[in-house]
Amino acid sequence: MRSKAISSPGLRLLPLLLLLLALPYRAGAQTAYNPEFLGNAAPAPRTGFSPKIFLDYFNQNSISGNDVELAVEPQYWIAGFSGNTAKDWLQFLVHVPVGYRSQDLGGTTSSSFSLGSIGVQAESFVNLASGKDAVWWFDNGLAVGLPTSTGVQGLRIGGNSFSVTWFQENYVRLGAWIFSVSPIALTYSFQDVATGVTPGLSMGVMNSAFGYEVSDVVTLGVTTAYLLGNLAGSNDGTGKTLGVTQRLYVGPAFCFSFPNDIALQASIMIDVYTQNTTRGQGVAVAFWHMF
């Protein structure tokens, strides 16, 4: 989904995306939504620089408020270990989020604008299948999160601790069907330097997007993920273990691919099950361009 020719059906569907993003969700403080976008797990079409911009809007059912996050992600692609881009790639990036959060608890409204947790990441993509009707790219990634969050405690965007994440992704194309599948991601977050809380081990299972290419421009599908937090090594700052959190969400997914290596990806995420965390919804949009 990196580079496609534009067509009139794709242009006609753009108002649909704008309408979906304008739906009257009641906003609230919500993090831990990190959807796998349609086509996101595919490598770039060539070496070079490809910035990506994320805009996320989250809602939480039990409180009234707003959570808007903007992240800039400079990416750089080079040939992989074989030196042949038909076989493998390496990607390096920095993820820099900022956000505004306000919430109303007990009739009192609090708000904060802050820098989030900056992350650095490297990924290795390997081509396991390449044919006319079947493509499979397999990649592993390693990310390090930094304790850079600012703002009012309790309203910060993300945590304020060092973290290490390993994840595995797959990009599979079978004819017009597109699958971006991350079967597992493991994160260990160390002690928060501001609160003293240690989140410990968390896991994402089947953070995936499945879709069908309805034209050269438009792919429509569904996104889903099962997220678990505080699985091991957690500490509330007083020596007590934090309760395990669970979140299962699903929702529609979209990808619009345009000429000159441009893609607009979007997902709407709706919680269908939660434990020890408030149920909510989210909308995530990503704009990608390859120079």
C-alpha positions as protocol buffer text, in pm:
chain_id: "A"
residue {
  index: 1
  type: MET
  ca { x: 0 y: 0 z: 0 }
}
residue {
  index: 2
  type: ARG
  ca { x: 296 y: 230 z: -52 }
}
residue {
  index: 3
  type: SER
  ca { x: 241 y: 357 z: -407 }
}
residue {
  index: 4
  type: LYS
  ca { x: -63 y: 323 z: -630 }
}
residue {
  index: 5
  type: ALA
  ca { x: -211 y: 513 z: -924 }
}
residue {
  index: 6
  type: ILE
  ca { x: -495 y: 747 z: -832 }
}
residue {
  index: 7
  type: SER
  ca { x: -847 y: 679 z: -963 }
}
residue {
  index: 8
  type: SER
  ca { x: -1185 y: 850 z: -943 }
}
residue {
  index: 9
  type: PRO
  ca { x: -1342 y: 582 z: -712 }
}
residue {
  index: 10
  type: GLY
  ca { x: -1081 y: 663 z: -451 }
}
residue {
  index: 11
  type: LEU
  ca { x: -1155 y: 1033 z: -471 }
}
residue {
  index: 12
  type: ARG
  ca { x: -1527 y: 969 z: -429 }
}
residue {
  index: 13
  type: LEU
  ca { x: -1460 y: 776 z: -107 }
}
residue {
  index: 14
  type: LEU
  ca { x: -1259 y: 1055 z: 54 }
}
residue {
  index: 15
  type: PRO
  ca { x: -1576 y: 1226 z: 190 }
}
residue {
  index: 16
  type: LEU
  ca { x: -1665 y: 894 z: 357 }
}
residue {
  index: 17
  type: LEU
  ca { x: -1339 y: 899 z: 551 }
}
residue {
  index: 18
  type: LEU
  ca { x: -1392 y: 1261 z: 656 }
}
residue {
  index: 19
  type: LEU
  ca { x: -1744 y: 1178 z: 771 }
}
residue {
  index: 20
  type: LEU
  ca { x: -1622 y: 887 z: 983 }
}
residue {
  index: 21
  type: LEU
  ca { x: -1360 y: 1103 z: 1146 }
}
residue {
  index: 22
  type: ALA
  ca { x: -1625 y: 1362 z: 1230 }
}
residue {
  index: 23
  type: LEU
  ca { x: -1857 y: 1119 z: 1411 }
}
residue {
  index: 24
  type: PRO
  ca { x: -1965 y: 1256 z: 1752 }
}
residue {
  index: 25
  type: TYR
  ca { x: -1751 y: 1038 z: 1980 }
}
residue {
  index: 26
  type: ARG
  ca { x: -1744 y: 1167 z: 2338 }
}
residue {
  index: 27
  type: ALA
  ca { x: -1375 y: 1219 z: 2405 }
}
residue {
  index: 28
  type: GLY
  ca { x: -1173 y: 1125 z: 2710 }
}
residue {
  index: 29
  type: ALA
  ca { x: -828 y: 1034 z: 2832 }
}
residue {
  index: 30
  type: GLN
  ca { x: -734 y: 705 z: 2669 }
}
residue {
  index: 31
  type: THR
  ca { x: -402 y: 555 z: 2573 }
}
residue {
  index: 32
  type: ALA
  ca { x: -286 y: 205 z: 2471 }
}
residue {
  index: 33
  type: TYR
  ca { x: -447 y: 223 z: 2128 }
}
residue {
  index: 34
  type: ASN
  ca { x: -178 y: 148 z: 1873 }
}
residue {
  index: 35
  type: PRO
  ca { x: -354 y: -2 z: 1569 }
}
residue {
  index: 36
  type: GLU
  ca { x: -192 y: -197 z: 1291 }
}
residue {
  index: 37
  type: PHE
  ca { x: -286 y: -3 z: 978 }
}
residue {
  index: 38
  type: LEU
  ca { x: -371 y: -164 z: 645 }
}
residue {
  index: 39
  type: GLY
  ca { x: -49 y: -209 z: 447 }
}
residue {
  index: 40
  type: ASN
  ca { x: 167 y: -77 z: 733 }
}
residue {
  index: 41
  type: ALA
  ca { x: 382 y: -392 z: 755 }
}
residue {
  index: 42
  type: ALA
  ca { x: 501 y: -367 z: 393 }
}
residue {
  index: 43
  type: PRO
  ca { x: 853 y: -240 z: 317 }
}
residue {
  index: 44
  type: ALA
  ca { x: 919 y: 82 z: 127 }
}
residue {
  index: 45
  type: PRO
  ca { x: 939 y: 83 z: -255 }
}
residue {
  index: 46
  type: ARG
  ca { x: 1299 y: 205 z: -247 }
}
residue {
  index: 47
  type: THR
  ca { x: 1572 y: 325 z: -11 }
}
residue {
  index: 48
  type: GLY
  ca { x: 1550 y: 671 z: 139 }
}
residue {
  index: 49
  type: PHE
  ca { x: 1352 y: 897 z: 368 }
}
residue {
  index: 50
  type: SER
  ca { x: 980 y: 851 z: 440 }
}
residue {
  index: 51
  type: PRO
  ca { x: 820 y: 1062 z: 715 }
}
residue {
  index: 52
  type: LYS
  ca { x: 492 y: 950 z: 869 }
}
residue {
  index: 53
  type: ILE
  ca { x: 247 y: 1167 z: 1065 }
}
residue {
  index: 54
  type: PHE
  ca { x: -7 y: 1023 z: 1309 }
}
residue {
  index: 55
  type: LEU
  ca { x: -320 y: 1195 z: 1440 }
}
residue {
  index: 56
  type: ASP
  ca { x: -516 y: 1011 z: 1711 }
}
residue {
  index: 57
  type: TYR
  ca { x: -837 y: 1101 z: 1891 }
}
residue {
  index: 58
  type: PHE
  ca { x: -949 y: 891 z: 2188 }
}
residue {
  index: 59
  type: ASN
  ca { x: -1259 y: 859 z: 2401 }
}
residue {
  index: 60
  type: GLN
  ca { x: -1329 y: 697 z: 2736 }
}
residue {
  index: 61
  type: ASN
  ca { x: -1685 y: 617 z: 2836 }
}
residue {
  index: 62
  type: SER
  ca { x: -1673 y: 692 z: 3211 }
}
residue {
  index: 63
  type: ILE
  ca { x: -1534 y: 1045 z: 3192 }
}
residue {
  index: 64
  type: SER
  ca { x: -1591 y: 1355 z: 2984 }
}
residue {
  index: 65
  type: GLY
  ca { x: -1286 y: 1509 z: 2822 }
}
residue {
  index: 66
  type: ASN
  ca { x: -1054 y: 1514 z: 2524 }
}
residue {
  index: 67
  type: ASP
  ca { x: -743 y: 1324 z: 2424 }
}
residue {
  index: 68
  type: VAL
  ca { x: -579 y: 1433 z: 2099 }
}
residue {
  index: 69
  type: GLU
  ca { x: -231 y: 1316 z: 2003 }
}
residue {
  index: 70
  type: LEU
  ca { x: -7 y: 1412 z: 1712 }
}
residue {
  index: 71
  type: ALA
  ca { x: 312 y: 1221 z: 1639 }
}
residue {
  index: 72
  type: VAL
  ca { x: 585 y: 1282 z: 1381 }
}
residue {
  index: 73
  type: GLU
  ca { x: 787 y: 978 z: 1277 }
}
residue {
  index: 74
  type: PRO
  ca { x: 1090 y: 1030 z: 1049 }
}
residue {
  index: 75
  type: GLN
  ca { x: 1175 y: 695 z: 887 }
}
residue {
  index: 76
  type: TYR
  ca { x: 1483 y: 591 z: 691 }
}
residue {
  index: 77
  type: TRP
  ca { x: 1510 y: 279 z: 474 }
}
residue {
  index: 78
  type: ILE
  ca { x: 1824 y: 99 z: 355 }
}
residue {
  index: 79
  type: ALA
  ca { x: 1894 y: -234 z: 189 }
}
residue {
  index: 80
  type: GLY
  ca { x: 1904 y: -522 z: 436 }
}
residue {
  index: 81
  type: PHE
  ca { x: 2179 y: -767 z: 528 }
}
residue {
  index: 82
  type: SER
  ca { x: 2184 y: -932 z: 183 }
}
residue {
  index: 83
  type: GLY
  ca { x: 2222 y: -597 z: 6 }
}
residue {
  index: 84
  type: ASN
  ca { x: 1929 y: -693 z: -219 }
}
residue {
  index: 85
  type: THR
  ca { x: 1606 y: -501 z: -158 }
}
residue {
  index: 86
  type: ALA
  ca { x: 1408 y: -779 z: -328 }
}
residue {
  index: 87
  type: LYS
  ca { x: 1505 y: -998 z: -32 }
}
residue {
  index: 88
  type: ASP
  ca { x: 1534 y: -779 z: 276 }
}
residue {
  index: 89
  type: TRP
  ca { x: 1522 y: -426 z: 419 }
}
residue {
  index: 90
  type: LEU
  ca { x: 1626 y: -234 z: 729 }
}
residue {
  index: 91
  type: GLN
  ca { x: 1421 y: 53 z: 868 }
}
residue {
  index: 92
  type: PHE
  ca { x: 1520 y: 308 z: 1134 }
}
residue {
  index: 93
  type: LEU
  ca { x: 1288 y: 567 z: 1287 }
}
residue {
  index: 94
  type: VAL
  ca { x: 1219 y: 809 z: 1571 }
}
residue {
  index: 95
  type: HIS
  ca { x: 864 y: 850 z: 1705 }
}
residue {
  index: 96
  type: VAL
  ca { x: 791 y: 1191 z: 1864 }
}
residue {
  index: 97
  type: PRO
  ca { x: 437 y: 1237 z: 2010 }
}
residue {
  index: 98
  type: VAL
  ca { x: 273 y: 1547 z: 2156 }
}
residue {
  index: 99
  type: GLY
  ca { x: -79 y: 1572 z: 2289 }
}
residue {
  index: 100
  type: TYR
  ca { x: -351 y: 1766 z: 2463 }
}
residue {
  index: 101
  type: ARG
  ca { x: -564 y: 1598 z: 2728 }
}
residue {
  index: 102
  type: SER
  ca { x: -852 y: 1730 z: 2934 }
}
residue {
  index: 103
  type: GLN
  ca { x: -1094 y: 1539 z: 3156 }
}
residue {
  index: 104
  type: ASP
  ca { x: -1381 y: 1607 z: 3391 }
}
residue {
  index: 105
  type: LEU
  ca { x: -1385 y: 1402 z: 3711 }
}
residue {
  index: 106
  type: GLY
  ca { x: -1636 y: 1490 z: 3979 }
}
residue {
  index: 107
  type: GLY
  ca { x: -1723 y: 1819 z: 3814 }
}
residue {
  index: 108
  type: THR
  ca { x: -1362 y: 1938 z: 3808 }
}
residue {
  index: 109
  type: THR
  ca { x: -1193 y: 1981 z: 3472 }
}
residue {
  index: 110
  type: SER
  ca { x: -817 y: 1937 z: 3437 }
}
residue {
  index: 111
  type: SER
  ca { x: -610 y: 1969 z: 3123 }
}
residue {
  index: 112
  type: SER
  ca { x: -250 y: 1944 z: 3006 }
}
residue {
  index: 113
  type: PHE
  ca { x: -49 y: 1985 z: 2687 }
}
residue {
  index: 114
  type: SER
  ca { x: 262 y: 1770 z: 2688 }
}
residue {
  index: 115
  type: LEU
  ca { x: 540 y: 1596 z: 2503 }
}
residue {
  index: 116
  type: GLY
  ca { x: 494 y: 1220 z: 2512 }
}
residue {
  index: 117
  type: SER
  ca { x: 737 y: 930 z: 2535 }
}
residue {
  index: 118
  type: ILE
  ca { x: 984 y: 955 z: 2246 }
}
residue {
  index: 119
  type: GLY
  ca { x: 1076 y: 619 z: 2095 }
}
residue {
  index: 120
  type: VAL
  ca { x: 1355 y: 496 z: 1868 }
}
residue {
  index: 121
  type: GLN
  ca { x: 1307 y: 183 z: 1660 }
}
residue {
  index: 122
  type: ALA
  ca { x: 1478 y: -52 z: 1414 }
}
residue {
  index: 123
  type: GLU
  ca { x: 1312 y: -318 z: 1199 }
}
residue {
  index: 124
  type: SER
  ca { x: 1437 y: -597 z: 972 }
}
residue {
  index: 125
  type: PHE
  ca { x: 1212 y: -705 z: 681 }
}
residue {
  index: 126
  type: VAL
  ca { x: 1265 y: -1038 z: 503 }
}
residue {
  index: 127
  type: ASN
  ca { x: 1082 y: -1155 z: 189 }
}
residue {
  index: 128
  type: LEU
  ca { x: 949 y: -1508 z: 240 }
}
residue {
  index: 129
  type: ALA
  ca { x: 729 y: -1522 z: -71 }
}
residue {
  index: 130
  type: SER
  ca { x: 712 y: -1314 z: -386 }
}
residue {
  index: 131
  type: GLY
  ca { x: 481 y: -1398 z: -672 }
}
residue {
  index: 132
  type: LYS
  ca { x: 212 y: -1252 z: -895 }
}
residue {
  index: 133
  type: ASP
  ca { x: -71 y: -1335 z: -655 }
}
residue {
  index: 134
  type: ALA
  ca { x: 113 y: -1405 z: -329 }
}
residue {
  index: 135
  type: VAL
  ca { x: 353 y: -1181 z: -133 }
}
residue {
  index: 136
  type: TRP
  ca { x: 480 y: -1230 z: 222 }
}
residue {
  index: 137
  type: TRP
  ca { x: 713 y: -993 z: 408 }
}
residue {
  index: 138
  type: PHE
  ca { x: 817 y: -1100 z: 759 }
}
residue {
  index: 139
  type: ASP
  ca { x: 977 y: -850 z: 997 }
}
residue {
  index: 140
  type: ASN
  ca { x: 1102 y: -817 z: 1352 }
}
residue {
  index: 141
  type: GLY
  ca { x: 1132 y: -485 z: 1531 }
}
residue {
  index: 142
  type: LEU
  ca { x: 1301 y: -354 z: 1844 }
}
residue {
  index: 143
  type: ALA
  ca { x: 1192 y: -24 z: 2002 }
}
residue {
  index: 144
  type: VAL
  ca { x: 1318 y: 171 z: 2303 }
}
residue {
  index: 145
  type: GLY
  ca { x: 1090 y: 422 z: 2477 }
}
residue {
  index: 146
  type: LEU
  ca { x: 1239 y: 718 z: 2663 }
}
residue {
  index: 147
  type: PRO
  ca { x: 1112 y: 895 z: 2982 }
}
residue {
  index: 148
  type: THR
  ca { x: 1046 y: 1224 z: 2806 }
}
residue {
  index: 149
  type: SER
  ca { x: 680 y: 1284 z: 2899 }
}
residue {
  index: 150
  type: THR
  ca { x: 599 y: 1628 z: 3036 }
}
residue {
  index: 151
  type: GLY
  ca { x: 282 y: 1791 z: 3163 }
}
residue {
  index: 152
  type: VAL
  ca { x: 49 y: 1739 z: 3459 }
}
residue {
  index: 153
  type: GLN
  ca { x: 77 y: 1406 z: 3637 }
}
residue {
  index: 154
  type: GLY
  ca { x: -219 y: 1186 z: 3549 }
}
residue {
  index: 155
  type: LEU
  ca { x: -275 y: 1374 z: 3224 }
}
residue {
  index: 156
  type: ARG
  ca { x: 50 y: 1297 z: 3050 }
}
residue {
  index: 157
  type: ILE
  ca { x: 57 y: 1137 z: 2705 }
}
residue {
  index: 158
  type: GLY
  ca { x: 208 y: 796 z: 2771 }
}
residue {
  index: 159
  type: GLY
  ca { x: 426 y: 700 z: 3066 }
}
residue {
  index: 160
  type: ASN
  ca { x: 751 y: 849 z: 3186 }
}
residue {
  index: 161
  type: SER
  ca { x: 976 y: 546 z: 3205 }
}
residue {
  index: 162
  type: PHE
  ca { x: 1226 y: 362 z: 2993 }
}
residue {
  index: 163
  type: SER
  ca { x: 1073 y: 73 z: 2798 }
}
residue {
  index: 164
  type: VAL
  ca { x: 1190 y: -197 z: 2559 }
}
residue {
  index: 165
  type: THR
  ca { x: 961 y: -354 z: 2298 }
}
residue {
  index: 166
  type: TRP
  ca { x: 1007 y: -648 z: 2063 }
}
residue {
  index: 167
  type: PHE
  ca { x: 741 y: -715 z: 1801 }
}
residue {
  index: 168
  type: GLN
  ca { x: 687 y: -933 z: 1498 }
}
residue {
  index: 169
  type: GLU
  ca { x: 487 y: -829 z: 1191 }
}
residue {
  index: 170
  type: ASN
  ca { x: 375 y: -980 z: 861 }
}
residue {
  index: 171
  type: TYR
  ca { x: 257 y: -820 z: 538 }
}
residue {
  index: 172
  type: VAL
  ca { x: 68 y: -1072 z: 324 }
}
residue {
  index: 173
  type: ARG
  ca { x: -101 y: -1008 z: -9 }
}
residue {
  index: 174
  type: LEU
  ca { x: -318 y: -1280 z: -165 }
}
residue {
  index: 175
  type: GLY
  ca { x: -462 y: -1136 z: -484 }
}
residue {
  index: 176
  type: ALA
  ca { x: -667 y: -835 z: -377 }
}
residue {
  index: 177
  type: TRP
  ca { x: -663 y: -934 z: -8 }
}
residue {
  index: 178
  type: ILE
  ca { x: -421 y: -746 z: 221 }
}
residue {
  index: 179
  type: PHE
  ca { x: -316 y: -867 z: 568 }
}
residue {
  index: 180
  type: SER
  ca { x: -100 y: -666 z: 810 }
}
residue {
  index: 181
  type: VAL
  ca { x: -59 y: -898 z: 1108 }
}
residue {
  index: 182
  type: SER
  ca { x: 142 y: -851 z: 1427 }
}
residue {
  index: 183
  type: PRO
  ca { x: 85 y: -1182 z: 1611 }
}
residue {
  index: 184
  type: ILE
  ca { x: 280 y: -1073 z: 1918 }
}
residue {
  index: 185
  type: ALA
  ca { x: 448 y: -769 z: 2073 }
}
residue {
  index: 186
  type: LEU
  ca { x: 616 y: -770 z: 2415 }
}
residue {
  index: 187
  type: THR
  ca { x: 700 y: -455 z: 2611 }
}
residue {
  index: 188
  type: TYR
  ca { x: 877 y: -419 z: 2944 }
}
residue {
  index: 189
  type: SER
  ca { x: 837 y: -77 z: 3106 }
}
residue {
  index: 190
  type: PHE
  ca { x: 1068 y: 12 z: 3393 }
}
residue {
  index: 191
  type: GLN
  ca { x: 997 y: 237 z: 3691 }
}
residue {
  index: 192
  type: ASP
  ca { x: 827 y: 566 z: 3611 }
}
residue {
  index: 193
  type: VAL
  ca { x: 1067 y: 841 z: 3716 }
}
residue {
  index: 194
  type: ALA
  ca { x: 779 y: 1071 z: 3819 }
}
residue {
  index: 195
  type: THR
  ca { x: 538 y: 834 z: 3997 }
}
residue {
  index: 196
  type: GLY
  ca { x: 759 y: 545 z: 4109 }
}
residue {
  index: 197
  type: VAL
  ca { x: 518 y: 298 z: 3943 }
}
residue {
  index: 198
  type: THR
  ca { x: 668 y: 8 z: 3746 }
}
residue {
  index: 199
  type: PRO
  ca { x: 425 y: -116 z: 3475 }
}
residue {
  index: 200
  type: GLY
  ca { x: 636 y: -425 z: 3401 }
}
residue {
  index: 201
  type: LEU
  ca { x: 552 y: -664 z: 3117 }
}
residue {
  index: 202
  type: SER
  ca { x: 271 y: -601 z: 2869 }
}
residue {
  index: 203
  type: MET
  ca { x: 173 y: -792 z: 2556 }
}
residue {
  index: 204
  type: GLY
  ca { x: -17 y: -729 z: 2235 }
}
residue {
  index: 205
  type: VAL
  ca { x: -175 y: -1025 z: 2054 }
}
residue {
  index: 206
  type: MET
  ca { x: -294 y: -1019 z: 1692 }
}
residue {
  index: 207
  type: ASN
  ca { x: -271 y: -644 z: 1647 }
}
residue {
  index: 208
  type: SER
  ca { x: -385 y: -675 z: 1288 }
}
residue {
  index: 209
  type: ALA
  ca { x: -564 y: -520 z: 993 }
}
residue {
  index: 210
  type: PHE
  ca { x: -734 y: -725 z: 722 }
}
residue {
  index: 211
  type: GLY
  ca { x: -867 y: -571 z: 405 }
}
residue {
  index: 212
  type: TYR
  ca { x: -974 y: -601 z: 42 }
}
residue {
  index: 213
  type: GLU
  ca { x: -843 y: -377 z: -234 }
}
residue {
  index: 214
  type: VAL
  ca { x: -1159 y: -244 z: -399 }
}
residue {
  index: 215
  type: SER
  ca { x: -965 y: -23 z: -644 }
}
residue {
  index: 216
  type: ASP
  ca { x: -611 y: 92 z: -720 }
}
residue {
  index: 217
  type: VAL
  ca { x: -660 y: 361 z: -459 }
}
residue {
  index: 218
  type: VAL
  ca { x: -891 y: 221 z: -190 }
}
residue {
  index: 219
  type: THR
  ca { x: -858 y: -72 z: 49 }
}
residue {
  index: 220
  type: LEU
  ca { x: -1130 y: -134 z: 308 }
}
residue {
  index: 221
  type: GLY
  ca { x: -1117 y: -376 z: 600 }
}
residue {
  index: 222
  type: VAL
  ca { x: -1117 y: -429 z: 975 }
}
residue {
  index: 223
  type: THR
  ca { x: -862 y: -378 z: 1253 }
}
residue {
  index: 224
  type: THR
  ca { x: -839 y: -572 z: 1579 }
}
residue {
  index: 225
  type: ALA
  ca { x: -609 y: -626 z: 1876 }
}
residue {
  index: 226
  type: TYR
  ca { x: -597 y: -789 z: 2220 }
}
residue {
  index: 227
  type: LEU
  ca { x: -383 y: -593 z: 2468 }
}
residue {
  index: 228
  type: LEU
  ca { x: -271 y: -710 z: 2814 }
}
residue {
  index: 229
  type: GLY
  ca { x: -85 y: -501 z: 3071 }
}
residue {
  index: 230
  type: ASN
  ca { x: 91 y: -550 z: 3407 }
}
residue {
  index: 231
  type: LEU
  ca { x: 149 y: -920 z: 3335 }
}
residue {
  index: 232
  type: ALA
  ca { x: 470 y: -953 z: 3535 }
}
residue {
  index: 233
  type: GLY
  ca { x: 717 y: -735 z: 3723 }
}
residue {
  index: 234
  type: SER
  ca { x: 466 y: -459 z: 3802 }
}
residue {
  index: 235
  type: ASN
  ca { x: 482 y: -245 z: 4118 }
}
residue {
  index: 236
  type: ASP
  ca { x: 245 y: 32 z: 4227 }
}
residue {
  index: 237
  type: GLY
  ca { x: 531 y: 217 z: 4398 }
}
residue {
  index: 238
  type: THR
  ca { x: 458 y: 71 z: 4743 }
}
residue {
  index: 239
  type: GLY
  ca { x: 557 y: -287 z: 4671 }
}
residue {
  index: 240
  type: LYS
  ca { x: 212 y: -408 z: 4561 }
}
residue {
  index: 241
  type: THR
  ca { x: 148 y: -574 z: 4226 }
}
residue {
  index: 242
  type: LEU
  ca { x: -74 y: -391 z: 3977 }
}
residue {
  index: 243
  type: GLY
  ca { x: -385 y: -567 z: 3850 }
}
residue {
  index: 244
  type: VAL
  ca { x: -364 y: -721 z: 3504 }
}
residue {
  index: 245
  type: THR
  ca { x: -539 y: -507 z: 3241 }
}
residue {
  index: 246
  type: GLN
  ca { x: -709 y: -638 z: 2929 }
}
residue {
  index: 247
  type: ARG
  ca { x: -846 y: -466 z: 2622 }
}
residue {
  index: 248
  type: LEU
  ca { x: -996 y: -625 z: 2311 }
}
residue {
  index: 249
  type: TYR
  ca { x: -1100 y: -390 z: 2031 }
}
residue {
  index: 250
  type: VAL
  ca { x: -1225 y: -411 z: 1673 }
}
residue {
  index: 251
  type: GLY
  ca { x: -1329 y: -158 z: 1412 }
}
residue {
  index: 252
  type: PRO
  ca { x: -1320 y: -59 z: 1044 }
}
residue {
  index: 253
  type: ALA
  ca { x: -991 y: 11 z: 868 }
}
residue {
  index: 254
  type: PHE
  ca { x: -915 y: 213 z: 554 }
}
residue {
  index: 255
  type: CYS
  ca { x: -619 y: 280 z: 326 }
}
residue {
  index: 256
  type: PHE
  ca { x: -605 y: 533 z: 43 }
}
residue {
  index: 257
  type: SER
  ca { x: -294 y: 509 z: -178 }
}
residue {
  index: 258
  type: PHE
  ca { x: -203 y: 791 z: -415 }
}
residue {
  index: 259
  type: PRO
  ca { x: 73 y: 861 z: -670 }
}
residue {
  index: 260
  type: ASN
  ca { x: 424 y: 966 z: -573 }
}
residue {
  index: 261
  type: ASP
  ca { x: 440 y: 715 z: -285 }
}
residue {
  index: 262
  type: ILE
  ca { x: 167 y: 861 z: -65 }
}
residue {
  index: 263
  type: ALA
  ca { x: -72 y: 672 z: 160 }
}
residue {
  index: 264
  type: LEU
  ca { x: -346 y: 780 z: 400 }
}
residue {
  index: 265
  type: GLN
  ca { x: -435 y: 507 z: 651 }
}
residue {
  index: 266
  type: ALA
  ca { x: -709 y: 513 z: 914 }
}
residue {
  index: 267
  type: SER
  ca { x: -866 y: 291 z: 1179 }
}
residue {
  index: 268
  type: ILE
  ca { x: -1161 y: 324 z: 1414 }
}
residue {
  index: 269
  type: MET
  ca { x: -1120 y: 115 z: 1731 }
}
residue {
  index: 270
  type: ILE
  ca { x: -1411 y: 19 z: 1956 }
}
residue {
  index: 271
  type: ASP
  ca { x: -1355 y: -176 z: 2278 }
}
residue {
  index: 272
  type: VAL
  ca { x: -1563 y: -493 z: 2302 }
}
residue {
  index: 273
  type: TYR
  ca { x: -1402 y: -619 z: 2626 }
}
residue {
  index: 274
  type: THR
  ca { x: -1195 y: -455 z: 2899 }
}
residue {
  index: 275
  type: GLN
  ca { x: -1065 y: -548 z: 3244 }
}
residue {
  index: 276
  type: ASN
  ca { x: -920 y: -303 z: 3498 }
}
residue {
  index: 277
  type: THR
  ca { x: -931 y: -26 z: 3240 }
}
residue {
  index: 278
  type: THR
  ca { x: -1214 y: 192 z: 3115 }
}
residue {
  index: 279
  type: ARG
  ca { x: -1391 y: 95 z: 2797 }
}
residue {
  index: 280
  type: GLY
  ca { x: -1371 y: 343 z: 2512 }
}
residue {
  index: 281
  type: GLN
  ca { x: -1321 y: 417 z: 2143 }
}
residue {
  index: 282
  type: GLY
  ca { x: -1050 y: 567 z: 1929 }
}
residue {
  index: 283
  type: VAL
  ca { x: -982 y: 704 z: 1582 }
}
residue {
  index: 284
  type: ALA
  ca { x: -629 y: 687 z: 1438 }
}
residue {
  index: 285
  type: VAL
  ca { x: -507 y: 837 z: 1109 }
}
residue {
  index: 286
  type: ALA
  ca { x: -160 y: 810 z: 954 }
}
residue {
  index: 287
  type: PHE
  ca { x: -21 y: 1001 z: 655 }
}
residue {
  index: 288
  type: TRP
  ca { x: 287 y: 844 z: 490 }
}
residue {
  index: 289
  type: HIS
  ca { x: 506 y: 979 z: 209 }
}
residue {
  index: 290
  type: MET
  ca { x: 818 y: 837 z: 46 }
}
residue {
  index: 291
  type: PHE
  ca { x: 1065 y: 1090 z: -92 }
}
